[in-house]
Every structure is written in structure tokens, then in C-alpha cells.
Amino acid sequence: MASDVVGYSRLIRTDEDGTLAALKSLRTDLIGPKIAEHHGRIVKLMGDGLLAEFPSVVEAVRAATEWQQAIADRNAGVPKGQRIEFRVGINLGDVAIDGEDIYGDGVNVAARLESLAEPGGVYVSGAVHDQVRDRLGLRFEDLGKQHVKNIDRPVRVWRWLRNAAATGPKAVPMERPLPDRPSMVVLPFNNMSRDADQEYFSDGITEDIITDLSKISGLFVIARNSAFVYKGKAFSVPQVCGELGVKFALEGSIRKAGNRVRVTAQLINGLSGGHVWAERYDRELTDIFEVQDDITQQIVTALKVTLSEAEKPRIAEAGTKDVDAHDLFLRGRELLNRVKKDREMFDQATVCFRQAIALDPDYAAPHAGLGMAYVLDYQNHWSGAPETSLDQAEGFASEAIDKDDQDPFTHFVVSLVAMFRRDYQRWADETDRALALNPNFASALNMRGVLHIYTGEPGLAIPFIERAMRLDPVVQQQYLHFLGTAHFVAGDYENAAALFRDRIAVNPTTDLSRAFLASALGHLGKLDEAREVWRELMEVNPRYSPVEHIGRLPFRDPADAEKFTDGLLKASLTE
């Protein structure tokens, strides 16, 4: 934020002492407190001007418009030539840090916007307007792209309309009832670095914070997959909270440059749009673990959540003090998170994890990452030796548990290995352990439900899978299939068919759900529909074999597996 006094030289010539006293009073009594109230910092004063920075665009615009309105009210009875009026420019952009000072292109644009503004005005850049347009109940006028001094590109400018009727943030109805405890989503932190290759770092820190908060039983935390649906999209916090059915949202930005990192974070009430807490951290990169821990602790305090004695050490444990090992782990994990997983991803991820282990052999997370990579290799046959992949996955996961048995993801990886080996007791033990360490672990909840499906207890499966879907409400295609399978095994073929159709709608290339749908329709006597679904299945996967398929599924009771083939037989779809 850049601001100065309009006509300052004229005011000084007319009444130097009175102007200086009035300006000092305004800064001390109004402008300074207003900036502090909205979590900003005055970087420097420059005669009649000032430069300030904020951890949140929303707070910067609030501070400017509130103080401009207050000064306008004060000036109502003052002759026009004697009024002290400010103009303000606000920009969202990259800055360079030099001690307590900031400079760079982001600052220059703010200064140029301020020079364009009229007395009492607030001008903002297009980037600022995109962030605040649906959140503050303020109206802005689009002045188009403007060419300004010393900026080599035109700047999109918006003018605050002070006297225009405010529409207020749009109320977004909750699509789901709020949970019975404080609920939140951690939105992907913006990468403010000049290097787009640093996306893995901002995404990785976001995921670390999600994981830390998810370990707290007193919080309800939306899963990573659903939170990251909003990455790179324009949205309002009330809209996101309404869609996900949570009350709070954490958003922020990360700028990594050399051995320095700047993190801003703000916790927002999605019902009111108000800020609950905000902070900015300028630290050495080696302090990133302390920053993550502080953010978690501040949220716990702001939401008045009580930590159990077991939770306190878990959320403060970083796993390593080697930032390079952590960086390599983040790179590897980002590769595993990709929608498209292939041999190239597998090779790159395993290299990152092995390099992280070389730097810190006691760091559990990359061992667990290798375990997950080899589980995926077992499923997809990437390495050329998938028959040994389960052994490797179990070995790496066991090493991770030896180093840190408090990591829920590690126990989840072991539960996957146990599933493929049909070791039902270990499958149960490891998912229970993962959920004890992370009660918001959607994938582990789903795995516990899947276990009940394959051990012949579908009624017990349904609540687990539905809880997973509530935590991960946007990305539901896998959950829909397993929920359909639970109803199928329970003999509820109508509901099973509806769920399989829902899964096909979100994943049109699935052969698995089509096969189960065809079987369910066979049980229901809807033979023509079953044959049409089978025809679609053959188009999707001409090599599909129901015998091979059912042989891979870990049903403990053969009678449950026979329900699948019996439905196909009723529709004359297999011999």
C-alpha cells in the first residue's frame, strides 16, 4: 500500500505548523492504528507519504477504505482548501526484502496507482480486485489498462466507489450441515516466487499444515484432494466454505528466495468473511518447521481447541531438521500426488526419496514415500519387477515405522500392503493405528470401510466410507465405487446401481464400476440395461475379464464374490 497527502506543498505554504500537527495527529490517532488493526506494518514514512505491507489483500483494502471514509467524515465541515486528504494505491505482487524495507516491481505498481488516485480515493490493481471483489461488500469501477511511469506493461486499474451502495458479500448457503466441532479447509498457499518450479514447495508446505491440523481430534479438516480443487481458481471464501460445509478457511502465500522464506497466513470465518487471525513470517529457510508449527498452534488457540496430551508432541514434530532432505521429500510427494501416474513419475519420485534418505537416514517420511511408490508399482507394473514390489513397499514402510511410529501415513501404507496380501488382521490393526494418529484421514477411513466390505460386514463399512466422503467431498469417485460395493455385498442392488452410475458419471472410463453395475442390474432383472452397460464396458476395455477381475478382489468369503458373477450370469453376460 502506498499513500500520500494531496496538495501537501500547498498546505505547508499556507500553514506549515498546523499542517504538520494535523498530519501527525491523523497518523497517530487514525492511520497507524487502522493499519495495525488490519495486521499491516508501516514499512516507512516519507514526508507526507507512507509505504505499508499486509499479509492479506482483503485487510489492506479494508484498512484503506475505512481510514479514507473516516477522514472524509472528519473533513465534512472543513473548507476545501484546508482539508488533509489522502490518495491510496494497493497492489498484490512480488517484493524484495532488504532488512525492514521492501522494494521492487510490486512496490512500484502500488506507488503508480496512488499517483493516479483522486483525493480521498483508493485505486487497486487487477490482481487486488480479483481477490476482494466478492468479499468486502465494496464496489469498484474498472478504469481499464493504464500506462504508468517506469512500468513496462499496462496496469489494469480499479477505482473504489465510496458512495456506491454496497452489496455485501454474497451469502452462500451451506451445502452440508456443519460438523459438531470447529471445521476448516486449508486452501493451497499461493506461490509468490518468481520461479514457477517452486509450486511443489508452496503445495508441500500447504499439505504439511493440513496433515498437522488433521491430527487434532477437536478439529474437522477437509482432505488435501478436495482443498486442492481450488488451486489456481478464482473463488470467495464464503463460496468455498459453503461448498465444503465448513466454517473456517486458512489461506496464504509463500515466497522462497535463496535461503529466505516469507509466509503469510490468515484464518477467515467463512460465514461472516471476517478475519480471525493473520500473521506474516520472514525467516531463514531453516526456520520453516517452526513457522508451520506456529501456524498450527495459532489456529488451535484462535478456535479454542483443546489438545490432548498425546496430540501435543505429534503436531510439533517435523521429522527432520535437514531442510534439503525435507525439500527432496516435498518434490517426491508432489510427484506421487499427480493425477497422471506413470513410470516416469515413479522413477523421479523414488530418486527424490532416496536422495532425501541419503541426507538424513533417520527421516521417516521419505521411507514411507518409497513404500507408497512401490505399492503403486505393484498395481501398475512400472518397474519391470512388480512381483517384488510388495516386499519392497513393506520393507520401506517398516523402516519408516522403526524411525517414527507416530506417522499415520506410514501405517496407511502398511495397511495397503496387508490388503493386497489378504492379511485381514494386520489390515485392521494398521488402519486403526493410522486413524488413532489422524482422525481426519479420509483415505484411512475409506480403507477401514473397504476392509469391512471384503470381510463380509458391509453394514459396518458404510459409515466409514460416508465419513471419508464428508472429509473429502469434492473428489469422490473412488468412494462412490466402494460405497456402491458395500450396498452390493449387502444385497441392496437398487442403491448399489445408483452409486455405480454416479461413479461412472464422474469417471466415464471406469470398467470396474460398469462391471458391478451390470451385475447389480442382472440381480434386479433389468437385463436389457445390464447388457447395454456391458456393451459400454467392452468399448472402454475390450480385454476385460470378469473372472480375472473377481479373482483380484480380496473377498474372504467366496459367497460374496459369487454375488458378482451370479448377477452377470442372470444377464447372460458370462459363462
PERA-V554180 format. One record per backbone hydrogen bond with DSSP energy under -1.0 kcal/mol. NH is the residue of the N-H (numbers start at 1). CO is the residue of the C=O. E is the energy in kcal/mol with one decimal. If there is no record, write none. Layout:
NH | CO | E
NH | CO | E
This chain:
2 | 89 | -2.7
3 | 50 | -2.1
4 | 87 | -1.5
6 | 85 | -3.0
11 | 7 | -2.1
12 | 8 | -2.3
13 | 9 | -2.2
14 | 10 | -2.0
15 | 11 | -2.6
19 | 15 | -2.5
20 | 16 | -2.5
21 | 17 | -2.3
22 | 18 | -2.3
23 | 19 | -2.7
24 | 20 | -2.4
25 | 21 | -2.2
26 | 22 | -2.4
27 | 23 | -2.4
28 | 24 | -2.5
29 | 25 | -3.1
30 | 26 | -2.0
31 | 26 | -2.7
32 | 27 | -2.5
34 | 30 | -2.2
35 | 31 | -2.4
36 | 32 | -2.4
37 | 33 | -2.8
38 | 34 | -1.3
39 | 36 | -2.1
40 | 35 | -2.9
41 | 53 | -2.4
43 | 51 | -2.4
44 | 51 | -1.5
46 | 49 | -2.9
49 | 46 | -2.3
50 | 3 | -2.5
51 | 44 | -2.3
52 | 1 | -2.7
53 | 41 | -2.2
60 | 56 | -1.8
61 | 57 | -2.3
62 | 58 | -2.3
63 | 59 | -2.6
64 | 60 | -2.3
65 | 61 | -2.5
66 | 62 | -2.4
67 | 63 | -2.2
68 | 64 | -2.3
69 | 65 | -2.0
70 | 66 | -2.1
71 | 67 | -2.5
72 | 68 | -2.1
73 | 69 | -2.1
74 | 70 | -2.0
75 | 71 | -2.2
78 | 75 | -1.7
82 | 79 | -2.0
83 | 80 | -1.1
87 | 4 | -1.9
88 | 121 | -1.9
89 | 2 | -2.8
90 | 123 | -2.2
96 | 103 | -3.5
98 | 101 | -2.7
101 | 98 | -2.1
103 | 96 | -2.0
106 | 94 | -1.6
108 | 104 | -2.2
109 | 105 | -2.3
110 | 106 | -1.4
111 | 107 | -2.2
112 | 108 | -2.1
113 | 109 | -2.3
114 | 110 | -2.2
115 | 111 | -1.7
116 | 112 | -1.0
117 | 113 | -1.2
120 | 86 | -2.6
121 | 118 | -2.5
123 | 88 | -2.7
124 | 158 | -2.7
125 | 90 | -1.7
126 | 156 | -1.2
129 | 125 | -2.4
130 | 126 | -2.2
132 | 128 | -1.5
133 | 129 | -1.9
135 | 132 | -1.9
136 | 132 | -1.0
141 | 159 | -2.8
143 | 157 | -2.6
146 | 155 | -3.0
151 | 148 | -1.5
155 | 146 | -3.0
157 | 144 | -2.5
158 | 124 | -2.5
159 | 141 | -2.7
160 | 122 | -2.6
161 | 139 | -2.9
162 | 160 | -1.0
175 | 242 | -2.7
184 | 220 | -2.5
185 | 248 | -1.4
187 | 250 | -2.6
190 | 252 | -2.6
192 | 254 | -3.1
198 | 195 | -1.9
199 | 196 | -1.7
202 | 198 | -1.6
203 | 199 | -2.8
204 | 200 | -2.1
205 | 201 | -2.5
206 | 202 | -2.0
207 | 203 | -2.4
208 | 204 | -2.3
209 | 205 | -2.2
210 | 206 | -2.4
211 | 207 | -2.5
212 | 208 | -2.5
213 | 209 | -2.6
214 | 210 | -2.3
216 | 213 | -1.6
219 | 216 | -1.8
220 | 182 | -2.5
222 | 184 | -2.3
223 | 471 | -3.1
227 | 223 | -2.1
228 | 224 | -2.7
230 | 227 | -1.4
231 | 228 | -1.3
233 | 230 | -1.9
240 | 236 | -2.2
241 | 237 | -3.0
242 | 238 | -2.3
243 | 239 | -2.4
244 | 240 | -2.3
245 | 241 | -1.7
246 | 241 | -1.7
248 | 183 | -2.0
249 | 268 | -2.2
250 | 185 | -2.6
251 | 266 | -2.3
253 | 264 | -1.7
254 | 190 | -2.9
255 | 262 | -2.6
257 | 260 | -2.5
260 | 257 | -2.1
261 | 283 | -2.6
262 | 255 | -2.7
263 | 281 | -2.4
264 | 253 | -2.3
265 | 279 | -2.4
266 | 251 | -2.6
267 | 277 | -3.1
268 | 249 | -3.0
269 | 274 | -3.1
270 | 247 | -3.3
273 | 269 | -3.0
276 | 267 | -3.3
277 | 267 | -1.3
279 | 265 | -2.4
281 | 263 | -3.2
283 | 261 | -2.6
285 | 259 | -2.9
287 | 284 | -2.2
288 | 285 | -1.8
291 | 287 | -2.0
292 | 288 | -2.3
293 | 289 | -2.2
294 | 290 | -2.5
295 | 291 | -2.5
296 | 292 | -2.1
297 | 293 | -2.6
298 | 294 | -2.8
299 | 295 | -2.1
300 | 296 | -2.3
301 | 297 | -2.2
302 | 298 | -2.8
303 | 299 | -2.4
304 | 301 | -1.1
305 | 300 | -2.5
312 | 308 | -1.7
315 | 311 | -2.0
326 | 322 | -2.2
327 | 323 | -2.4
328 | 324 | -2.1
329 | 325 | -2.2
330 | 326 | -2.6
331 | 327 | -2.0
332 | 328 | -2.4
333 | 329 | -2.9
334 | 330 | -2.3
335 | 331 | -1.6
336 | 332 | -1.8
337 | 333 | -1.6
338 | 335 | -1.2
346 | 342 | -2.3
347 | 343 | -2.6
348 | 344 | -2.5
349 | 345 | -2.8
350 | 346 | -2.4
351 | 347 | -1.7
352 | 348 | -2.0
353 | 349 | -2.5
354 | 350 | -2.4
355 | 351 | -2.3
356 | 352 | -2.2
357 | 353 | -2.2
358 | 354 | -2.1
359 | 355 | -1.5
360 | 356 | -2.1
363 | 360 | -2.0
368 | 364 | -2.1
369 | 365 | -2.4
370 | 366 | -2.3
371 | 367 | -2.0
372 | 368 | -2.4
373 | 369 | -2.3
374 | 370 | -2.2
375 | 371 | -1.5
376 | 372 | -2.2
377 | 373 | -1.8
378 | 374 | -2.1
379 | 375 | -1.7
380 | 376 | -2.1
381 | 377 | -2.7
388 | 385 | -1.8
392 | 388 | -2.1
393 | 389 | -3.1
394 | 390 | -2.7
395 | 391 | -2.2
396 | 392 | -2.7
397 | 393 | -2.3
398 | 394 | -2.5
399 | 395 | -2.1
400 | 396 | -2.1
401 | 397 | -2.3
402 | 398 | -2.2
403 | 399 | -1.5
404 | 400 | -2.4
411 | 407 | -1.3
412 | 408 | -1.8
413 | 409 | -2.2
414 | 410 | -1.9
415 | 411 | -1.9
416 | 412 | -1.7
417 | 413 | -1.9
418 | 414 | -2.5
419 | 415 | -2.0
420 | 416 | -2.2
421 | 417 | -1.7
422 | 419 | -1.2
423 | 418 | -2.7
424 | 422 | -1.2
427 | 423 | -2.4
428 | 424 | -2.3
429 | 425 | -2.6
430 | 426 | -2.8
431 | 427 | -1.9
432 | 428 | -2.4
433 | 429 | -2.0
434 | 430 | -2.3
435 | 431 | -2.3
436 | 432 | -1.9
437 | 433 | -1.6
438 | 434 | -1.6
441 | 438 | -1.7
442 | 440 | -1.3
445 | 441 | -2.2
446 | 442 | -2.4
447 | 443 | -2.3
448 | 444 | -2.2
449 | 445 | -1.9
450 | 446 | -2.7
451 | 447 | -2.2
452 | 448 | -1.5
453 | 449 | -1.6
454 | 450 | -2.2
455 | 451 | -1.4
456 | 453 | -1.3
457 | 452 | -3.5
460 | 457 | -1.1
461 | 457 | -1.1
462 | 458 | -1.5
465 | 461 | -2.1
466 | 462 | -2.5
467 | 463 | -2.0
468 | 464 | -1.9
469 | 465 | -2.2
470 | 466 | -1.7
471 | 467 | -1.7
472 | 468 | -1.5
476 | 474 | -1.0
480 | 476 | -2.8
481 | 477 | -1.5
482 | 478 | -2.0
483 | 479 | -2.8
484 | 480 | -2.3
485 | 481 | -2.4
486 | 482 | -2.3
487 | 483 | -1.9
488 | 484 | -2.2
489 | 485 | -2.9
490 | 486 | -1.7
491 | 488 | -1.7
492 | 487 | -2.6
493 | 491 | -1.4
496 | 492 | -2.0
497 | 493 | -2.5
498 | 494 | -2.0
499 | 495 | -2.2
500 | 496 | -2.4
501 | 497 | -2.2
502 | 498 | -1.9
503 | 499 | -2.2
504 | 500 | -2.3
505 | 501 | -2.0
506 | 502 | -1.4
507 | 503 | -1.6
510 | 507 | -1.9
515 | 511 | -2.3
516 | 512 | -1.9
517 | 513 | -2.4
518 | 514 | -2.7
519 | 515 | -2.0
520 | 516 | -2.7
521 | 517 | -2.6
522 | 518 | -1.8
523 | 519 | -2.2
524 | 520 | -1.6
525 | 522 | -1.2
526 | 521 | -2.3
527 | 525 | -1.5
530 | 526 | -2.2
531 | 527 | -2.3
532 | 528 | -1.9
533 | 529 | -2.3
534 | 530 | -2.0
535 | 531 | -2.1
536 | 532 | -2.0
537 | 533 | -2.3
538 | 534 | -2.3
539 | 535 | -1.4
540 | 536 | -2.1
541 | 537 | -3.0
544 | 541 | -2.0
549 | 545 | -2.5
550 | 546 | -2.6
551 | 547 | -1.5
552 | 549 | -1.2
555 | 553 | -1.8
556 | 454 | -3.1
560 | 557 | -1.6
561 | 557 | -1.1
562 | 558 | -2.1
564 | 561 | -1.0
565 | 561 | -1.2
566 | 562 | -2.9
567 | 563 | -1.6
568 | 564 | -1.4
569 | 565 | -2.4
570 | 566 | -2.2
571 | 567 | -1.0
572 | 569 | -1.7
573 | 568 | -2.9
